Amino acid sequence: MLEILISIIALIVTLGILVTIHEFGHFWVARRCGVKVLRFSIGFGKAAKTWVGKDGVEYVIAPIPLGGYVKMLGQEDTTVTGSKEIAEDERDVSFAHKPLWQRMAIVAAGPAANFLLAIFVYWIIHMGFGVNGVAPVVRDVVEGSPAAEAGLRQGDEILAVDGVETIFWNQVTLQMLSRMGETGVLELTVEPADSAATREISIPIVAWLGNETEPNPVSSLGIVQLQIPARIADVIPGGRAAQGGLQYGDEILAVNGEEIRGWSHWVRVIRANPELTLDVTVQRGDETVQLQLTPSVSELDDGTVIGQIGAYVQDTSFADLVPPEMQREIRYGAISAIGPALKETWDKSVFVLDSVKKMIVGLISVKNINGPITIAQVAGETASYGLDIYLGFLALLSISLGVLNLLPIPVLDGGHLLYYTIEAVIRRPVPERIQAWGLQLGLLIISGIMMLAIYNDVSRLL
């Protein structure tokens, strides 16, 4: 119950910030252009709080934080909702009577404010928290995996993905995610642990991760990032692990004389040997103990038969998983943080736009579209992880809102900008009949996307 409450609060705060910033962008530029603003509303539904400011604007806070709007004098004269006669003495402060470039600036200001928020947040993160992460050194490579067949080896450090420099594992993941749904070759530049000479690794990909809803590109290639020790936390009573004498705290050292290089390696060995007796060497306190385990047979949903023993991995701290020499931190000053903040905002804007394009053409699944439930869950989780993690999520969401609002769909800011661009070319407003059709189409598209997002949210819960 507490987690649900935290998620709801985090959703309201997150969307409240994003919507307020977006609408303030429209509001601020409209005022700078001399347009009379009638109402500034955050949220939808019946107003929970209303007041009129000294500037004559009616300010509204409504309970549903999924959007907002800025109502300007004469704005209806540029839409298909009908027009009102503007008094002669108010024409100068009417939106409809402003030059085309000012109308475009007012419309574009909302998404622009979201991008500026992201830049500011990334600047705060880089300056106040620094950039922390783990060096992208390969701890292990799954035998027979695409990475292993391409020649990637344990101890290799991934210096670049498709020519883009990678200093941390999260950069490797993001760059790989940009190739989702594609067919071709993934190029890695790596440096072996025992040499300063770099080499190129080419990994073929075919419609890569296109149907995944929670893609893990590094793992899908057979690359192990962190080596969790093969240390037992618990065993299931009556299971094969318990029958073989495995106990809490035992650390697996070897199986049939082969060294075990961590929990993932241990799991692979168990899964590959159903109903085969294994000679297992474990470290138990100060003693080395020899055991015999016979994994039982278990069948997966796709019919694959694997071995299973009924044992759980022991929790391990970050410090135990990542030695100090593998931990990296970059600190920035107030000025030096500006460049990375701009770059991160640009890179993630391109990533979001590219992902939208891939969904449209069918390269990646539309199941990746998230709705308010998923946003609430992620917002709650990131808030519990720390301020820097939450701020990073807020910035990414702000970028997504900015990019999506610029799509040329009627009812969105991008749709209005499309109409104004056409007006600039043909030297007259788009015919009202065309705008009416566009409005209906836009509402249909947005409604469909929202229904799909909510359906995806519910499917994940089930």
N, C-alpha and C positions, 0 to 999 in steps of 0.2 A: 504493500500500500504506500509506503514511504517513497519507494522508487517511482511509482506512478505519479505521486504528487510532485516530486522533484522534476520529473520529465515535463509535466504540465506547466510548472512555473518556468522551467528553462525554455519551453516552447514560446510562452507568452513574452518573456523577456527578449528572446532572440528575434522573433518576428516583429515585436514592437520596435526594437532598435532598427531593424532593416527597413520596415515600412516607414517609420518616422523620417529616417535619413533620405529615403527615396522621395517621399512627398515633399520634404523640406527643400530638396533640390529644385523641384518644380516651383514651389512657393517663392524661394529666394530669387530665382532668375526672373520670375513673373514680376515681382516687386521692382527688381532692378530695371526692367523694361517698361515700367510705368503702368502695368496692368492692375486693375482693381480686383483684389481677391475677396470673394464673398464668404467662402468657407474653407477651413482646413480640417479634414477629418482623418483620424487614425482609427482603423477598424471598421467593421460593418455591423449592421443590426441597429436596434434601438439605442439611441445615445444614452450612455451611462453618466456622462458629464458634459455640460455645454456652458460656454461663457463667451462673451464678446470682449475682445481686447481693445485697448486704447486706439489701435489702428483701424478699428471698425470691422475686423475680421471675426467671424463666428468660428470658434474652436470647438471641436467635437471629439470626444473619446468614446468609442463604441466597443462592445464586449468581444467581438470576433476579430482577432488580430491577423486576418488573412489578407489584408489589403487596406487601402485608404484612398483618398482623393483630395484634390485641390479644385474647388469650384471657382471659376473666374468669370467676370462680367463679359458677356458676349461670346463665351466659349461655345454655347449651343448653336451659334450662327455658323460654325464651321463643321457641324456634325449633321447627322440625319435625324436628330430627335426633334427637329422643328426649331424655329428661330423666333426671337422676340425683337420688337422694335427698340433700338437703343436711342435714348434721348440724345439730342444734338450735343449737349454740354458734357456727355459722358463718352462720346465716341473716341476721344483721345486716350481713355483708360480702358477701352474695350479690347479684349483679346483678338476678336475677329478683325479689328481695324488696324492691327499692328502689322508692320512689314513682315514679309514671309520669313526672313532670316531670324527675326525675334521669336516668331511662333515656333520655328524649328528649334531654336535655342532653349525655349521653355520646355518643350516636349523632351528634348534630349537630356535636360538637366537631371531628371530623375535617375536614369541609369548611370549618368556621369557621377552623381553623388554616391552611388553604390561602389563604383570603382575607386573613388577618392577615399571612401571609408576603408576599403580593403588595403589600399596603399598605406593609409594612416595606421591601421592595425598591424600590418606587417612591419612597419617602421618601429612601432612600439615593441613588438616581439624581438626584432633584431637588436634594438638598442637596449631594452630593459632586461630581456631574458637571454639573449644570445641564441645561437643555433647549436643545438646539441644533437648528437646522434652517434651511431655505431659505424665504424669503418666497414665498407662493403667487401669484407674478406670472406671468401667461401669457406665455411667450416667443414662441409661435406658435400658430395655429389652422389645422388642416387644412381646405383648401377643400372645401366640400360636406359637411362633417361635421356631426353634430347640434349641436355647440357653435357652429360657424360659422353655421348656419341660425338658431340661437336668438339670435344677435347678439353673442356673445362676441368680443372683439377682442384683438389683440396688445397687451400692456402693461397689460391689466386685472388688478387684484389681487383675488383671491377673498377677500372679508371674512367670508363666512358661507355654509354649505351647509344648506339647509332651516332657516334661522334659527339654526343653531349656529355660534358664532364660530370662525374658523379663522385661526391665526397662522402655522402652518407647512404645508408641502405634505403632510406625513404626516397631519395632522389633516383636510385635505381628502379624502385617500384613504380614511381610516377612516370618515368620515361618509358618503362615497359608497358604500362597501362595505356599510353598514347598509341600503342600498336594494336590494341584490342580489335578483334574482328578482321584483321588484315591477313593477307597471304603474301609471303615473301621471305626475307631473311632478316633476322635480328642480329645486329653486329655488336659484339662486345670487345672492348679493348681491355686487356687484363695484364697484370704484372705478377709473375710467380713470386712465391715467398723467398726462393733461393736465388733470385736473379733480378737485376734492374732492367733487363731487356723486356720490352712489352711484346705482346703478340695479339693477333686478331682471332676472335672466335666467331664463327658464323653459324647461327642456329636457325634452321628452316622452320617457318610457322605457316599453318594453313587454317584460315578462318579462326584465328587464335582467340580463345576465350569468348567467342561471340555469343554463346548461349549461357555464359556464367552470370549469376546475379551477385555473387560475392567473390569476384576474381582475385586470385593470389598468383600473379604472374611469375614471381620468383620460385614459389613452391611447384607450380605446374611444370616448370622446366627441370625439376629435380635438383634444385639448388637449396642447400640447407644454410640458413643465415646464422642462427645461434645454436650451439650444441648443448642441449639440455642434458645434464648427466643422467645416465641410466640408473637412477636411484629409486628404490621402491618406497612408496608412501603407504600403501595398504594392499592387501590381497583379499579376494572374495572367498569367504569360507566355503570349503568344498570344491573350489576351482582347482585347475591344474597347477597353478602357482603354489597354492597352499599345500596341495598333495605332494608337490616336489620339494617342499621345505623352504620356499622363499619367504623371507620375513621383512617386516618394516625396517627401513634403513639400509638394507642390502644394496650394494652398488655392483652392477654387472660389469665384470672385467673382460670376459671372453666366452665364446660359445664354440665348442668343438675346436679349440685352439686358436680361433680367429678373434683378434682384439675387437671389442665393441667400442665404437667411437661416439657414443651418446644415445639418448633415448630413441631418436628417430631410427638409428641404425638397429637398435635392439628390437624395435617394433617390426622393422622389415624382416629381420631374421625369423621372428616368431610367426609372422604372417606367411612366410614362405615355406614353413615346415609343419603343416598339419599332420598330427598323428605320427610324427617322427621323434624319437627320443634324442634329446640334446644334452651334451655334457656342458654344464654351465659353471663358470668360475666366478664367485662373488667375493667382494670385500665386506666382511661383517666385523665392524669395529677394528681391532688390531689383527684379526685372523683372516686368512684366505680359505674359503670353504668351497668344496666341490659338490655340486648338486646335479640331479638328472631331472629334466622337465620334458613332458610330452604334450605339446599344444593340442587342444581339441579342435575339431572341425567346425567351422562356422561359414555359412553361405550368405553372401551379400545380395542386395536386391537385384543386381545384374547377373546373378548366377555364379559369380566368382567364388571359389572356395579358398578360405584363408585359415591360418592357425590362430588360436586364441588361448590365453592362460588365465585371465582374470586378475590383472595387477594394475595399480595406478602409479603414475609418476609423482615424485615428491616435489612440492613447490620449491623453486629456487629463486633467490633474489637476483636483481639485475646485476649487482656487483659480482656475484658468483658466476653469472653467465658471461659477462663481458669484462675481460681483464682491463686494467687501466690503459694499457697501450692501444687498445681497440676503441676506446672512447674518445670522441672528438668534440671539440667545442670551438666555436668562432664567435668572438665578441666584436661589436661595432660601436662606433661613436655616433653622435647625433647626425653628423653630416654623412659619414660613410655608410650609415644604414639606409639612406635614401635610395641608392642604386639597387641593392638587393630587394628592397620593398617594391620598387617599380618593376623589376624583372620578374619577381614571383607573381605579382598581379597579372602581368602580361602573359607569362607562361600558363597560368591556370585559366586565364580567359580563353586562350587559344585551345587549351585542353577541353574546356567545357563546350566551346563552339564545335570542335571537331567531334566530340562525343554525340552532340545533337545531330550533326550531319550523318554520322554512322548509324544512328538509330533510324533516321529517315530513310536511308537507302538499304537498311536491313542488315548491316554488318554486325551490329551488336543488338542484344535483346532489349526490347522495351520494358522488360521486367526491372531494368535498372532505374526506371523513373520512380522516384520516392515521393511520398505524400506527407501530410502533417504528422502522422503517427510515427513514421521512421525518423523524421526530423526531430520530434519530441524525444524519442529514445536516444538518438545520437547527441542531442543537445544536453540531455541529462547526464549521459555518460562522460562527455568531454568536460562538463562542469565539475564532475567529481574527480577528474584526473588532474586538474590544476588550471589556473587562469590562463597560462600560455597556450595549453591545448585547446581550451574553449575559444580563445580569441582566434586561433588558427581556423577553427571550424566556422566561426562567425564570418571571418574574412572570405573563406571559400563560398559560403552561402550567399554573401553579398555579391561576389563576382558572378555566381550563377544567376542571381536575380537580375543583375545588370545585363548580362548576356541575353537571357531569355526575353527580357523586355524590349531588347533591340531587334528581335526577330520580326520580319515584315508580315506580321499577322494583325489584321484589323482588330481593334479594341486594345491592343498593346501599343506602347510608345512607338515601337518600330513600325507598326501599321500606319500611324499618323505621319511619321517621318517619310514613309513611302508615298503617301498621298501628297505631302508637301513637295517632295522631290519631283513627282509627276507635274505638280502645279508649276514648279520652277521651269520645267522643260516646255510645257504646252502653253504657259503664260495665262492660265485660268484655272480655277479650282476643279477638282475631279467632280464630274456630274453626281448630283445627289443620289440618283438611282444606282450608280455604281457603288457609292459609299454604303447604301442600304444593303446591297448584296454582300459587300465585303463584311459589313457588321454581322450579318447572319452567319456567314461562313466562319468569321473569327470566333463568334460565340460558340458555334458548333465545335470548332477545333479545341478551344480552351476547355469547354465542358467535357469533351472526350478525354483530354489529357488529365483533367482532375479526377474523373471517374477511374481512369486507368491507374493513376497514382494511388488512389484510395484502395482499389482492388489489390494492387501489389502489396500495400501495407498490410491489409487483412490476410492475404495469402501467406505472408511471412510470419504473422502471428500464429496462423494455424499450422 
